[in-house]
Amino acid sequence: MKFLVVIAAVCIASGWTSTVTCKVGDDSDSLKTQVCDAEVTKCKKPEFVEYTGQTDDTSYACGECDDEDENCTDCENDSDALTTACNTVTVAGDDFKCYTYTYNETASSFSQSDETTTCKRKNGTDLKCNMPTTYATEENYTSTTGCGGCKDDEACSECTEDSCNTSGAIRAAFFALPLLAIAFYFYVNMTNSIICPKFFFHYGQRYYALHRAHIIPYSLCYWSFYLQ
């Protein structure tokens, strides 16, 4: 009994405390487990940035992150399991591809890359690509890597399939809308100049009587006559 008391006194006098265990190493594929010094209370590891991947300039080690190290994240081991390192490798999901975009100052628009880039994500994170809208500028679209969703209040659209952020859809819509507008303009003018005058001349009074009685709705001819 006296022997145990002596041992406890020696430990207290020497400043002994419970130690933590951390993963250590530069390569996540060849990490080792290490018992840290007595004063260490945290473990650290490289930050895994969604849609970008794990940073390379921070090691797995004992201790907490430096304030200026933005690519580092630290953790505390469970008090009931100090021998289990908390700085384990982040589990990644499947890689996917997205197109990148570069702003062309001469054309004042974004250009899509010919090849896709590889996007990284954590396990369980949704697949997302993004692309600039037709009127995007350098100021209101900054997610040029194409990986991940859109930032708030940016001229950006997103999609949820591999390599889906191609600008072909934007170009098709850009050219199709003017053509639809021209077709609608000619339809309205042709309808008003040929069909509607005859319709209202022969059936105008009867049409309005039926419409006011809620027997028939507005006709397409009536709307085109009204829009002119």
Kinemage of the C-alpha trace (Angstrom):
@kinemage 1
@onewidth
@group {chain A} dominant
@subgroup {mainchain}
@vectorlist {calphas} color= white
{ca met a 1} P 0.000 0.000 0.000
{ca lys a 2} L 2.795 2.399 0.916
{ca phe a 3} L 4.467 1.522 -2.392
{ca leu a 4} L 1.382 2.620 -4.401
{ca val a 5} L 1.192 5.871 -2.470
{ca val a 6} L 4.821 6.563 -3.304
{ca ile a 7} L 4.265 5.881 -6.998
{ca ala a 8} L 1.248 8.243 -7.078
{ca ala a 9} L 3.240 10.950 -5.326
{ca val a 10} L 6.075 10.634 -7.825
{ca cys a 11} L 3.654 10.911 -10.767
{ca ile a 12} L 1.993 14.012 -9.334
{ca ala a 13} L 5.317 15.623 -8.526
{ca ser a 14} L 6.603 15.058 -12.046
{ca gly a 15} L 3.504 16.645 -13.575
{ca trp a 16} L 2.295 13.417 -15.122
{ca thr a 17} L -1.131 13.580 -16.830
{ca ser a 18} L -3.088 11.349 -19.181
{ca thr a 19} L -1.709 11.508 -22.717
{ca val a 20} L -3.477 11.371 -26.058
{ca thr a 21} L -2.725 9.326 -29.150
{ca cys a 22} L -2.630 10.849 -32.649
{ca lys a 23} L -2.022 9.788 -36.222
{ca val a 24} L 1.287 11.164 -37.532
{ca gly a 25} L 2.821 11.402 -40.988
{ca asp a 26} L 2.762 13.330 -44.248
{ca asp a 27} L 1.114 10.702 -46.418
{ca ser a 28} L -2.425 9.609 -45.532
{ca asp a 29} L -1.685 6.154 -46.966
{ca ser a 30} L 1.154 5.428 -44.526
{ca leu a 31} L 0.207 6.985 -41.196
{ca lys a 32} L 1.472 5.749 -37.840
{ca thr a 33} L -0.057 6.007 -34.373
{ca gln a 34} L 1.928 7.929 -31.789
{ca val a 35} L 1.508 8.655 -28.079
{ca cys a 36} L 1.922 12.416 -27.730
{ca asp a 37} L 3.760 14.361 -25.033
{ca ala a 38} L 1.938 14.841 -21.744
{ca glu a 39} L 1.017 18.488 -22.367
{ca val a 40} L -0.613 17.768 -25.754
{ca thr a 41} L -4.425 17.731 -25.719
{ca lys a 42} L -5.275 17.804 -29.439
{ca cys a 43} L -4.440 16.158 -32.761
{ca lys a 44} L -4.331 17.875 -36.158
{ca lys a 45} L -4.627 16.936 -39.798
{ca pro a 46} L -5.000 18.506 -43.281
{ca glu a 47} L -8.324 20.188 -44.030
{ca phe a 48} L -10.540 18.472 -46.606
{ca val a 49} L -12.203 21.201 -48.667
{ca glu a 50} L -15.477 20.161 -50.295
{ca tyr a 51} L -15.236 19.826 -54.095
{ca thr a 52} L -11.487 20.631 -53.943
{ca gly a 53} L -9.994 17.838 -51.862
{ca gln a 54} L -7.441 17.477 -49.096
{ca thr a 55} L -4.747 20.131 -48.759
{ca asp a 56} L -1.129 19.001 -49.048
{ca asp a 57} L 0.786 21.490 -46.896
{ca thr a 58} L -0.324 20.214 -43.460
{ca ser a 59} L 0.784 16.973 -41.801
{ca tyr a 60} L -0.978 14.585 -39.455
{ca ala a 61} L 0.537 15.278 -36.049
{ca cys a 62} L 0.148 15.803 -32.308
{ca gly a 63} L -0.919 19.258 -31.184
{ca glu a 64} L -3.311 21.956 -32.369
{ca cys a 65} L -3.267 23.991 -35.569
{ca asp a 66} L -1.407 27.269 -35.810
{ca asp a 67} L -3.692 30.291 -36.080
{ca glu a 68} L -2.279 31.236 -39.474
{ca asp a 69} L -2.650 27.729 -40.944
{ca glu a 70} L -5.971 27.869 -42.810
{ca asn a 71} L -5.440 24.398 -44.310
{ca cys a 72} L -5.395 22.642 -40.936
{ca thr a 73} L -8.101 21.244 -38.674
{ca asp a 74} L -7.650 19.893 -35.157
{ca cys a 75} L -9.684 17.723 -32.782
{ca glu a 76} L -9.782 16.401 -29.219
{ca asn a 77} L -9.807 12.717 -28.405
{ca asp a 78} L -12.695 11.320 -26.439
{ca ser a 79} L -11.808 11.416 -22.749
{ca asp a 80} L -12.855 7.767 -22.452
{ca ala a 81} L -10.685 6.679 -25.381
{ca leu a 82} L -7.457 8.681 -25.305
{ca thr a 83} L -5.637 5.874 -27.076
{ca thr a 84} L -7.877 6.236 -30.149
{ca ala a 85} L -6.620 8.974 -32.471
{ca cys a 86} L -9.245 11.498 -33.575
{ca asn a 87} L -7.298 12.831 -36.570
{ca thr a 88} L -8.205 9.982 -38.881
{ca val a 89} L -8.228 10.301 -42.669
{ca thr a 90} L -11.397 11.932 -44.030
{ca val a 91} L -13.449 9.415 -45.983
{ca ala a 92} L -13.867 10.678 -49.541
{ca gly a 93} L -16.731 9.991 -51.926
{ca asp a 94} L -16.377 9.101 -55.598
{ca asp a 95} L -14.596 11.656 -57.767
{ca phe a 96} L -16.536 13.314 -60.577
{ca lys a 97} L -15.865 15.652 -63.505
{ca cys a 98} L -16.908 19.232 -64.274
{ca tyr a 99} L -15.918 21.800 -66.903
{ca thr a 100} L -14.020 24.914 -65.839
{ca tyr a 101} L -14.631 28.453 -67.091
{ca thr a 102} L -12.273 31.306 -67.971
{ca tyr a 103} L -13.315 34.916 -68.507
{ca asn a 104} L -12.466 36.300 -71.956
{ca glu a 105} L -11.993 40.060 -71.616
{ca thr a 106} L -12.093 40.612 -75.377
{ca ala a 107} L -15.439 38.868 -75.794
{ca ser a 108} L -16.666 39.982 -72.337
{ca ser a 109} L -17.909 36.474 -71.630
{ca phe a 110} L -16.820 33.156 -70.126
{ca ser a 111} L -15.256 30.376 -72.191
{ca gln a 112} L -15.712 26.714 -71.328
{ca ser a 113} L -12.665 24.456 -71.085
{ca asp a 114} L -12.190 21.722 -73.664
{ca glu a 115} L -11.430 19.115 -71.001
{ca thr a 116} L -13.095 18.443 -67.654
{ca thr a 117} L -11.362 18.733 -64.284
{ca thr a 118} L -11.570 16.241 -61.405
{ca cys a 119} L -13.686 17.284 -58.416
{ca lys a 120} L -13.324 15.850 -54.908
{ca arg a 121} L -15.994 15.436 -52.224
{ca lys a 122} L -16.512 13.909 -48.808
{ca asn a 123} L -18.421 10.673 -48.503
{ca gly a 124} L -22.148 11.470 -48.603
{ca thr a 125} L -21.771 14.885 -50.254
{ca asp a 126} L -23.967 15.464 -53.322
{ca leu a 127} L -22.450 15.664 -56.787
{ca lys a 128} L -22.729 19.234 -58.128
{ca cys a 129} L -21.296 21.224 -61.017
{ca asn a 130} L -21.875 24.913 -61.758
{ca met a 131} L -21.552 27.272 -64.712
{ca pro a 132} L -21.989 30.997 -65.426
{ca thr a 133} L -25.278 32.293 -66.765
{ca thr a 134} L -25.450 34.223 -70.037
{ca tyr a 135} L -24.857 37.633 -68.455
{ca ala a 136} L -22.225 36.598 -65.879
{ca thr a 137} L -19.162 38.812 -65.331
{ca glu a 138} L -15.898 38.485 -63.432
{ca glu a 139} L -17.542 40.252 -60.494
{ca asn a 140} L -20.722 38.166 -60.158
{ca tyr a 141} L -19.354 34.702 -61.030
{ca thr a 142} L -16.266 33.439 -59.207
{ca ser a 143} L -16.796 29.646 -58.992
{ca thr a 144} L -14.743 29.148 -62.150
{ca thr a 145} L -13.497 25.657 -61.247
{ca gly a 146} L -17.002 24.408 -62.037
{ca cys a 147} L -16.924 22.021 -59.061
{ca gly a 148} L -19.668 22.302 -56.451
{ca gly a 149} L -22.783 24.418 -56.176
{ca cys a 150} L -23.276 28.120 -56.811
{ca lys a 151} L -22.331 30.779 -54.295
{ca asp a 152} L -25.101 32.998 -52.987
{ca asp a 153} L -26.181 35.933 -55.172
{ca glu a 154} L -24.012 34.966 -58.149
{ca ala a 155} L -24.913 34.772 -61.854
{ca cys a 156} L -24.621 31.018 -61.767
{ca ser a 157} L -26.596 27.840 -62.409
{ca glu a 158} L -25.872 24.340 -61.127
{ca cys a 159} L -26.578 20.746 -62.108
{ca thr a 160} L -26.220 17.342 -60.472
{ca glu a 161} L -24.713 14.981 -63.041
{ca asp a 162} L -21.150 14.199 -64.063
{ca ser a 163} L -19.781 16.724 -66.609
{ca cys a 164} L -23.201 18.390 -66.831
{ca asn a 165} L -22.055 22.036 -66.728
{ca thr a 166} L -21.518 22.416 -70.457
{ca ser a 167} L -22.251 25.801 -71.996
{ca gly a 168} L -24.032 24.190 -74.975
{ca ala a 169} L -27.371 24.394 -73.181
{ca ile a 170} L -26.857 28.092 -72.491
{ca arg a 171} L -25.961 28.810 -76.115
{ca ala a 172} L -29.000 26.879 -77.372
{ca ala a 173} L -31.327 28.854 -75.118
{ca phe a 174} L -29.613 32.132 -76.045
{ca phe a 175} L -30.261 31.590 -79.765
{ca ala a 176} L -33.665 29.939 -79.404
{ca leu a 177} L -35.346 32.704 -77.402
{ca pro a 178} L -34.989 35.424 -80.087
{ca leu a 179} L -36.327 33.027 -82.727
{ca leu a 180} L -39.352 32.236 -80.569
{ca ala a 181} L -39.963 35.952 -80.037
{ca ile a 182} L -39.855 36.615 -83.790
{ca ala a 183} L -42.204 33.707 -84.500
{ca phe a 184} L -44.674 34.935 -81.864
{ca tyr a 185} L -44.552 38.486 -83.284
{ca phe a 186} L -45.414 37.290 -86.790
{ca tyr a 187} L -48.141 34.988 -85.448
{ca val a 188} L -49.815 37.818 -83.547
{ca asn a 189} L -49.724 40.170 -86.534
{ca met a 190} L -50.889 37.534 -89.024
{ca thr a 191} L -53.724 36.464 -86.718
{ca asn a 192} L -54.918 40.003 -86.127
{ca ser a 193} L -54.737 41.008 -89.788
{ca ile a 194} L -56.376 37.889 -91.309
{ca ile a 195} L -58.334 35.790 -88.815
{ca cys a 196} L -59.516 38.113 -86.077
{ca pro a 197} L -61.251 40.785 -88.183
{ca lys a 198} L -63.379 38.118 -89.874
{ca phe a 199} L -64.095 36.379 -86.570
{ca phe a 200} L -65.216 39.524 -84.792
{ca phe a 201} L -67.178 40.774 -87.813
{ca his a 202} L -69.240 37.595 -88.134
{ca tyr a 203} L -69.277 36.240 -84.595
{ca gly a 204} L -68.278 39.111 -82.331
{ca gln a 205} L -71.644 39.766 -80.702
{ca arg a 206} L -72.418 36.061 -80.272
{ca tyr a 207} L -68.904 35.412 -78.881
{ca tyr a 208} L -69.170 38.112 -76.246
{ca ala a 209} L -72.630 36.933 -75.232
{ca leu a 210} L -71.363 33.386 -74.757
{ca his a 211} L -68.248 34.581 -72.974
{ca arg a 212} L -70.158 36.822 -70.562
{ca ala a 213} L -72.375 33.836 -69.749
{ca his a 214} L -69.192 31.861 -68.948
{ca ile a 215} L -69.975 29.257 -71.599
{ca ile a 216} L -66.655 29.654 -73.451
{ca pro a 217} L -63.312 31.035 -72.264
{ca tyr a 218} L -61.115 33.609 -73.941
{ca ser a 219} L -60.064 32.431 -77.366
{ca leu a 220} L -56.499 32.531 -78.684
{ca cys a 221} L -57.703 34.959 -81.348
{ca tyr a 222} L -59.071 37.294 -78.709
{ca trp a 223} L -55.781 37.289 -76.799
{ca ser a 224} L -53.694 37.953 -79.885
{ca phe a 225} L -56.066 40.817 -80.806
{ca tyr a 226} L -55.727 42.203 -77.279
{ca leu a 227} L -51.890 41.959 -77.195
{ca gln a 228} L -51.335 43.980 -80.347
